[in-house]
Amino acid sequence: MPSVRARLSLFGGDTVVIRCSEICQILLTCETPAARKTSTIGFADILSIEDQKTAYVGIPYKGVWNVLINSPSDSLEHSITYHAA
């Protein structure tokens, strides 16, 4: 399963827009210093969107967010953008 990864520094209230040419699984994880100290996996929150081509994800708080797109297609076309709060 091919994957696409991106890392974004976002603020609470921002909206991430993810568009894919195929139905995908989309995961957003927040990487924060506090999360690495308290979590066994090193992430505070995991936001998951299943079986979608387009996702609009509201970011709950400031942090560095990792975007992971898992696709069944080897020729995935995608875009990741965000709208500031």
N, C-alpha and C positions, 0 to 999 in steps of 0.2 A: 504494500500500500504506500504510494508516494506521499510525501509530506512537504509542507511549506511552513517555514518558521519566520517570525518577525518579532522584533522587540521594540516597544514603544514606551516613552515616558509620558504619562497621562495624568490629568487632574480629575478629581471628583466632579461628575456632571458631564464630562466629555462623552461623546457617543462614537463608538467605533463602527464603521460600516465595512462589512466583508462581503464581497461578491465573488461567486465562483461560477464557472461554466458547467459544472456538474454538481450533483447533490453530494455534500460533504459532511464530515464531522468537524466541528470547529470548537477549539478549546482556548480559553483565555485564563492565564494564571498570573497572579500578582507576586512579584518577587520583591520583598521588602526585608530590611535588616531585622525587624521585629519578628517576621514570619520565620526567618531562618533560625532564630533562637528558640521559638516556641513550638515549631512544627517539625515532625519527623521527616516530612518530605521537602521542607524548605519553601513552601508556598503558603500564603495566607488564604487565598480564595481561588477556587476553580469554577469558572463559568463555562458551561457546556451547551452547545447547540447541536442537535442531531438532525441529520437528513434534511438539510436546507441548502439552497443555492445562494440566498442572501440573508444576512443577519445584521440587525441593528442592536448593538450592545451598549447599554448605559454603564458607565464606569462609576462604581460606588465611592471610591476614594483615590487620592493621589498615590502614585507608585509607578514602578516599572512593570509593564504588563507584557507577557509573552503570548503571542498568537500562534497557534498551531492548527493547520488545516490538514486533515487526513482525507485523501481522495482515492476512490477506486480507479481513477483514470490516470494514465501516464501522460496525458496531454492536457492537464488542467490549466485553464486560464483563470487568473484571479486578480483582484485588486483589494487593497486594504487602505482605507482612508479614515480620518476621524474629523469630527466637528467639535470645535472647542465650546465649552459651556458658556 
